[in-house]
Amino acid sequence: LSTDVNYVSLKNDIHNVIETGVRQVEGFMKEFNECSDIYTQIKSLSPVKIRKKDPPLQWYSSLFHSFHEQEEMIDHMVSARDVGVYTVSTEPLRDVLQPLPQEGLAKISKLLPLLTKEKK
């Protein structure tokens, strides 16, 4: 093959296809930046910090709504997508994200009764 007169051209074509595919995958993964925000938001929820801030009731309502939206988004996440010459699996990402909205709801749900008792 390396003696073929088109070898260098073919090699460059293959390189370009692979390189373009990698850029397409990187672009596809930018769609999941919101997932990183979800992860950070829920993992950083601290009952101690929330108690110190003493946010208004509307904040809790907004947070519950946000968790439900996140849960729906994660449930509808595609498990794989063809991107250029590659097939990208998002299942490992979904596996990490799937329990997070429920984890956030559980943290807030445990905190609300304590706050209610304190405010009485």
trRosetta pair geometry for C-beta under 8 A, 3 or more apart (Angstrom, degrees):
i j d omega theta_ij theta_ji phi_ij phi_ji
1 4 5.6 -34 -166 0 45 117
1 7 6.2 123 149 -110 71 107
2 7 5.3 86 -140 -144 37 157
3 7 7.2 113 45 -39 13 141
4 7 4.6 129 68 -52 85 88
4 10 7.5 15 95 9 131 137
6 9 4.8 -63 -166 51 71 116
6 10 5.3 74 134 -27 92 103
7 10 5.9 -60 -144 39 25 108
7 11 6.1 26 158 -20 64 109
8 11 5.6 -53 -145 37 29 114
8 12 6.3 29 155 -18 63 107
9 12 5.8 -56 -149 37 28 110
9 13 6.4 32 151 -22 64 105
10 13 5.5 -51 -147 33 32 114
10 14 6.4 31 155 -17 65 104
11 14 6.0 -54 -150 36 29 109
11 15 6.3 32 151 -19 63 108
12 15 5.5 -53 -145 38 32 115
12 16 6.2 34 155 -21 66 106
13 16 5.8 -56 -149 36 29 111
13 17 6.5 30 153 -20 64 104
14 17 5.8 -52 -149 34 32 112
14 18 6.4 28 155 -15 65 107
15 18 6.0 -60 -150 39 29 108
15 19 6.1 26 155 -17 66 112
16 19 5.6 -55 -139 41 30 111
16 20 6.1 31 159 -20 65 107
17 20 5.9 -55 -146 37 26 110
17 21 6.3 29 153 -21 61 108
17 85 6.0 65 160 -34 100 147
18 21 5.6 -56 -150 35 30 114
18 22 6.5 32 153 -22 64 102
18 85 7.1 -69 -98 57 48 144
19 22 5.8 -50 -150 31 32 112
19 23 6.7 31 152 -16 63 104
20 23 5.7 -55 -153 37 34 111
20 24 6.4 35 150 -21 66 106
20 84 6.2 179 118 -138 84 141
21 24 5.5 -54 -148 35 33 113
21 25 6.4 34 153 -20 66 102
21 83 7.2 117 -162 115 74 79
21 84 3.7 -178 -120 120 72 139
21 85 4.2 -60 -94 35 142 95
21 86 5.2 121 174 -14 117 100
22 25 5.7 -52 -150 34 33 111
22 26 6.5 35 151 -19 64 104
22 86 8.0 81 -79 -20 44 142
23 26 5.6 -51 -148 36 34 114
23 27 6.4 36 151 -19 64 104
24 27 5.6 -52 -149 36 33 113
24 28 6.3 37 150 -22 65 104
24 83 4.9 176 130 163 106 94
24 84 3.9 135 54 -31 152 122
24 86 7.6 167 82 34 109 105
25 28 5.5 -51 -148 35 34 115
25 29 6.4 33 154 -20 65 105
25 83 5.1 123 -88 105 63 138
25 84 6.8 -85 -40 30 78 120
25 86 5.5 -5 -71 62 123 146
25 88 5.8 149 -134 -72 97 130
26 29 5.8 -55 -148 35 30 111
26 30 7.0 44 149 -31 61 96
27 30 5.7 -43 -159 15 36 116
27 83 8.0 179 66 -165 89 127
28 31 6.0 -40 -178 10 45 115
28 81 6.7 -169 -158 87 140 130
28 83 4.6 -69 -37 -112 153 149
28 88 6.0 157 107 27 148 161
29 32 5.6 -53 -167 31 54 111
29 88 7.6 -136 -65 -163 87 155
30 33 5.8 -4 -171 -29 54 109
31 34 7.9 -39 159 15 49 100
32 35 4.4 -21 -177 15 84 124
32 36 7.1 91 134 -20 77 86
32 90 7.4 -175 -85 -132 140 119
32 93 6.4 -38 -156 -171 149 159
33 36 5.6 -48 -163 28 45 113
33 37 6.9 46 142 -18 68 101
34 37 5.3 -51 -155 34 42 116
34 38 6.5 47 147 -23 69 99
34 73 7.8 -73 117 156 132 156
35 38 5.5 -46 -149 31 36 114
35 39 6.4 39 152 -20 65 103
35 93 6.3 20 165 177 162 118
35 97 5.7 -72 -154 -84 105 143
36 39 5.6 -50 -149 34 33 114
36 40 6.3 30 154 -16 65 107
37 40 5.8 -57 -145 40 30 109
37 41 6.0 33 157 -23 66 109
38 41 5.8 -56 -145 35 26 112
38 42 6.4 11 164 -8 63 111
38 70 5.1 141 -131 -141 128 131
38 74 7.9 -177 144 -60 168 114
38 97 6.3 49 98 -141 134 110
38 100 6.1 104 145 113 102 149
38 101 7.7 -39 -172 -64 118 82
39 42 6.5 -69 -150 41 22 99
39 43 5.9 9 164 -8 64 118
39 96 7.2 0 -102 136 125 112
39 97 6.7 -87 -71 -101 92 83
39 100 6.3 -97 -104 -109 55 157
40 43 6.2 -63 -135 45 23 103
40 44 5.8 10 169 -10 63 119
41 44 6.4 -74 -148 41 17 101
41 45 7.1 37 151 -47 58 92
41 66 8.0 -88 142 141 154 137
41 104 7.5 12 117 -102 92 140
42 45 5.8 -30 -159 -6 37 116
42 67 7.8 100 -95 -108 113 95
42 100 4.6 130 67 -176 164 100
42 101 7.1 -108 -92 -83 146 34
42 103 5.8 89 168 85 125 107
42 104 4.2 -90 -128 -65 102 111
42 107 7.9 156 -165 14 76 139
43 100 7.6 -54 -46 -132 79 110
45 50 7.2 15 -169 -45 79 123
45 104 5.9 123 -11 -127 158 81
45 107 5.1 115 116 107 132 159
45 108 7.4 -68 -177 -53 144 84
46 49 4.0 70 78 12 111 108
46 50 6.5 179 87 -12 56 83
47 50 5.6 -55 -142 38 32 113
47 51 6.2 35 158 -23 66 105
47 107 6.4 -145 -57 -178 94 93
47 110 7.2 -60 -89 92 140 104
47 111 4.7 -166 -127 -93 104 119
47 114 7.9 49 -172 56 127 146
48 51 5.9 -55 -151 33 27 111
48 52 6.6 26 152 -18 62 106
49 52 5.7 -55 -150 35 34 112
49 53 6.4 30 154 -17 67 107
50 53 5.8 -58 -148 39 31 109
50 55 6.7 -59 -160 7 79 108
50 108 7.9 -165 -142 -109 172 76
50 111 6.2 21 87 -174 142 161
51 54 6.8 20 179 -68 36 67
51 111 7.3 -139 -61 -158 91 116
51 115 7.0 -156 -110 -89 84 100
55 59 3.6 -49 150 46 130 161
55 60 7.0 150 95 -39 114 75
56 59 5.4 118 62 -7 63 98
57 60 5.8 -53 -163 33 45 111
57 61 6.5 44 145 -18 72 105
58 61 5.4 -54 -149 38 37 115
58 62 6.2 40 153 -21 68 106
59 62 5.8 -55 -149 37 29 112
59 63 6.3 31 151 -21 63 108
60 63 5.5 -55 -148 36 32 114
60 64 6.4 34 154 -19 66 103
60 108 6.3 149 -145 -170 93 127
60 112 6.8 95 -149 -93 150 112
61 64 5.8 -52 -149 34 31 111
61 65 6.4 31 152 -17 63 107
62 65 5.7 -56 -150 38 31 113
62 66 6.2 35 151 -23 65 107
63 66 5.5 -52 -147 35 31 115
63 67 6.5 34 154 -21 64 102
63 104 7.3 -138 170 159 102 117
63 108 6.1 161 114 -89 134 157
64 67 5.8 -52 -151 33 31 112
64 68 6.6 28 153 -16 64 105
64 105 6.9 74 -125 -114 74 89
64 108 6.9 -140 -73 99 82 155
65 68 5.9 -57 -152 36 31 110
65 69 6.5 31 151 -17 65 106
66 69 5.7 -55 -149 37 31 111
66 70 6.3 32 153 -20 65 106
67 70 5.6 -54 -147 36 31 112
67 71 6.3 35 153 -23 64 105
67 101 4.3 133 -171 -158 81 91
67 102 7.9 132 178 -61 119 26
67 104 4.9 -158 -105 88 123 124
67 105 5.1 150 149 -59 160 91
67 108 8.0 -139 -30 17 150 138
68 71 5.6 -49 -147 33 32 115
68 72 6.6 32 154 -17 63 104
68 101 7.1 131 -73 -176 23 136
69 72 5.8 -56 -151 37 32 110
69 73 6.3 34 152 -21 66 107
70 73 5.6 -54 -147 36 32 113
70 74 6.2 30 156 -17 66 107
70 97 8.0 -128 168 177 102 108
70 100 7.1 -75 138 97 134 106
70 101 4.6 172 88 -82 109 118
70 104 8.0 51 58 31 146 146
71 74 5.9 -56 -148 38 28 109
71 75 6.3 30 153 -21 63 108
71 101 3.9 -119 -64 71 91 164
71 102 7.2 86 -100 -44 123 74
72 75 5.6 -54 -145 35 31 113
72 76 6.3 12 161 -5 65 111
73 76 6.3 -71 -149 46 25 99
73 77 6.8 51 148 -55 62 90
74 77 5.5 -25 -154 -13 37 120
74 94 6.2 139 -170 -141 86 81
74 97 4.9 -154 -122 121 128 116
74 98 5.8 171 153 -97 134 50
74 100 7.7 153 -63 46 160 102
74 101 7.0 -158 15 -10 137 121
77 90 5.8 -118 155 118 114 137
77 93 7.6 -119 159 98 154 106
77 94 5.1 -173 80 -93 137 114
77 97 7.7 77 -13 71 159 140
78 81 5.4 66 112 -55 142 102
78 90 6.2 85 87 33 68 133
79 89 6.7 -15 157 -151 70 75
79 90 6.1 -149 -154 58 26 83
79 91 5.1 31 -158 -67 89 91
79 94 6.9 -63 -110 7 68 152
80 87 5.7 20 176 172 116 100
80 88 6.5 168 -153 85 66 44
80 89 4.8 -26 -98 -102 95 61
80 90 6.7 -170 -80 13 38 75
80 91 7.2 -15 -56 -25 83 97
81 87 7.2 177 88 -154 28 62
81 88 5.6 -14 60 57 78 93
81 90 7.3 29 2 -17 96 112
82 86 7.4 162 -155 92 54 41
82 87 5.3 -35 -97 -100 64 75
82 88 7.9 152 -107 15 14 73
83 86 5.4 -19 69 72 84 91
83 87 7.4 136 20 -112 71 24
83 88 5.2 12 11 -6 123 117
89 92 6.8 75 115 1 103 88
90 93 4.9 -52 -170 45 73 118
90 94 5.7 78 130 -26 86 100
91 94 5.5 -55 -140 39 33 111
91 95 6.2 39 158 -25 66 103
92 95 5.6 -50 -147 32 32 115
92 96 6.8 30 154 -17 63 102
93 96 5.9 -56 -155 34 33 108
93 97 6.2 16 155 -8 68 114
94 97 5.8 -64 -139 47 32 103
94 98 5.8 54 160 -50 69 98
95 98 6.0 -30 -137 4 24 119
96 100 7.8 28 138 -36 62 115
97 100 5.4 -55 -161 10 51 125
99 102 5.6 -69 -165 50 58 110
99 103 5.6 65 140 -33 85 107
100 103 5.3 -55 -144 34 34 115
100 104 6.4 33 159 -19 67 102
101 104 5.6 -53 -150 35 34 112
101 105 6.3 35 153 -18 66 105
102 105 5.5 -51 -145 38 34 113
102 106 6.2 39 153 -23 65 104
103 106 5.7 -53 -149 34 29 113
103 107 6.6 32 152 -21 63 103
104 107 5.8 -52 -150 31 32 111
104 108 6.5 21 157 -9 65 107
105 108 6.1 -62 -148 43 30 104
105 109 5.8 31 156 -23 68 113
106 109 5.6 -55 -138 39 27 113
106 110 6.4 28 160 -20 63 105
107 110 6.2 -60 -155 34 25 107
107 111 6.5 19 152 -17 62 113
108 111 5.6 -62 -148 39 34 112
108 112 6.3 43 158 -34 70 101
109 112 6.2 -41 -143 18 29 114
110 113 7.4 -63 -171 31 32 100
110 114 7.3 21 146 -9 63 114
111 114 5.7 -68 -160 41 41 112
111 115 6.1 36 152 -20 77 110
112 115 5.7 -58 -145 38 32 110
112 116 6.2 35 157 -24 66 106
113 116 5.5 -52 -146 34 33 115
113 117 6.5 35 155 -19 65 103
114 117 5.9 -54 -153 34 32 111
114 118 6.4 29 152 -17 65 108
115 118 5.6 -56 -147 38 34 112
115 119 6.2 28 158 -18 68 110
116 119 6.0 -60 -145 37 28 107
116 120 6.8 39 154 -35 61 100
117 120 6.0 -49 -156 15 31 115
